[in-house]
Amino acid sequence: MICSAKRGKNERQGLHMWHPYYAGYSESFVLSVLKSEKLAQGAVILDPWMGSGTTGLVCQKENINCIGADINPIMSRFAAAKSHSIIAKLNDEGLPILERVIIKCKASSQLSKYYIETLGVEMSYFRLLIKIIDETLPDKEHDFEMDSLKSFYYSVVYFTFRRLLDIKSGSNPTWVVNNGFKAGLILDDILSALRCDFSLMLAQLTNYFNGVSVRSRYKVLNCDCKKLPIENNSIDMIVTSPPYLTRIDYAASTKFELQMSFGLDGYQQVRKNSMGTTTVPKIADPFNALWGGICLKVLEQVASHNSRASDTYYIKNKLRYFSDTFSAMSEIYRVLRDGCSAYLVIQNSYYKEIEIPLYDIYCEMAGNIGFSVCDVIREEKVRASFGKINPKSSLYLKDKVYYEKIIRVTK
Ligand SMILES: C[S@@+](CC[C@H](N)C(=O)[O-])C[C@H]1O[C@@H](n2cnc3c(N)ncnc32)[C@H](O)[C@@H]1O
C-alpha cells in the first residue's frame, strides 16, 4: 500500500529542522513507493524537485542509489548535507576543519573593513565564512554536483545566522519574518554559535543514520529539472513532488539565505526561474496543444474570467507554469528507462471559482509526451491547503475541495 505523503511529527524534528520547510513529503510515502516495485540491483532513483532531500534520506537508508536535483542552491546545499557519506569524516576531522575556518575568519576580519561598511556586519561575516569554507575544503564540485562535506558547513552557517538573527517563517509559509537584526552581533558571538550548531547538526545527522550501513551512492545537483545533466534512459524510478499552482514562491522560504549569499538580484533570479513562481514573463508563453484538452479548458476559463488581470498577469502566470511542466515532464521521460515509472504527488488548486485539476493535467500531458500509462494510486482530501492562504480566495467559491493525489506514469 502506498502511504500518505503528509509528514508526521517525527519529521518536524532533528535534521528536518535545519531549515523551515513546509513543502516536504513524508518518508513513509517514499519508502512505500520504493517497496512497491522490485528494483534491480544498482537501480538509480531520481527526484528532480528534491527540496529538503526526503527522497535522498530514505534511499540512503534503503541502500538505493539516488540523484536529487533542485534549482534553489540553498535547498540543494541542505539536501546534499544530509549525506551518510560524510559522517565519519565529520566525526574525525570536522571540528579541526571548523577551527581552521574560524582562525582564518578572525585573521581576515580586520581586513574587511570596507566590506563591512558596504555590506553591513551580518552579510560581511556570512560571506566571509562561506568564502573561507570554499577555500578550506577541496573543490569537488563539478557538473552541477554539490559537495556534501562543503554543503554541511554551508548549512551550519545558514542555520547559525537564521538563529542568531531570529529569522522566522510568517503565516504564509513562504514568507520570512525578519524580526530586526539583533544589535551588537559581533564576530565572537557568531563563531561560538557556529561551534555549537556544528556539534548539534552533526549529532542530528549521526543520529538519523544510527545503525544503518549505507553503501549506495547519493548525489545532489543544483540545476533546472528542465535541463538535467543526466543520460537518456538511465533512471529506474522517479519519486517526486512538483511545485503546485498555488501562487507559492518556493524560493521565498530561503530568501534570507539567498539574499545573504547572492544579494537581492541573486534571490530574484532563483525566484524567477523556479516553477510555480508568481513572477511573470513580459511576453506570454505560447500554448502548446500537447499540454492537452483539460489544460486548454482551464486556460480558456482563466483568460475569459471577468476579474481584474485575468487576461494579463494571471494567464501569463498559468501559461508559464504549464510550459515549465511540459518541459519538465518531457525531461523525466527522456531520462527514465523504458518500462520504468515516475511517482508524483500533486494537489489541485483554484483560480477564483475555477478548479485546476493539476493531477489530471499532468496525466494528460504525460500521455501526449509518450508515457504509456497514468494511474492514480492514492488520493486523499487535504484539509489545510496552501491555496487557502489568500483570505480572499473564498470570496469566489465557498467549500473548495482540495485533493492530493499520487499519480504513477510509466514509460
Ligand atoms: C514541492 S517542493 C519538493 C519537496 C520535497 N519533496 C521534500 O520532501 O522536501 C518543490 C521543489 O521544486 C524546486 N523547483 C522549482 N522549480 C524547479 C526547477 N525548474 N528545477 C528544479 N527544481 C525546481 C523548488 O525549489 C522546491 O524545492
The ligand as a Gaussian input file, in Angstrom:
#p B3LYP/6-31G(d) Opt

LIG

0 1
 C        7.167000      20.590000      -3.528000
 S        8.844000      21.001000      -3.338000
 C        9.596000      19.407000      -3.142000
 C        9.586000      18.938000      -1.721000
 C       10.292000      17.619000      -1.463000
 N        9.511000      16.508000      -1.952000
 C       10.634000      17.439000       0.013000
 O       10.232000      16.440000       0.634000
 O       11.274000      18.327000       0.592000
 C        9.314000      21.514000      -4.930000
 C       10.776000      21.904000      -5.118000
 O       10.980000      22.148000      -6.513000
 C       12.016000      23.103000      -6.654000
 N       11.980000      23.667000      -8.028000
 C       11.188000      24.645000      -8.529000
 N       11.448000      24.841000      -9.826000
 C       12.440000      23.968000     -10.171000
 C       13.136000      23.692000     -11.374000
 N       12.856000      24.357000     -12.502000
 N       14.088000      22.742000     -11.367000
 C       14.378000      22.047000     -10.221000
 N       13.754000      22.280000      -9.044000
 C       12.788000      23.217000      -9.012000
 C       11.737000      24.112000      -5.558000
 O       12.912000      24.833000      -5.252000
 C       11.242000      23.185000      -4.425000
 O       12.296000      22.891000      -3.537000

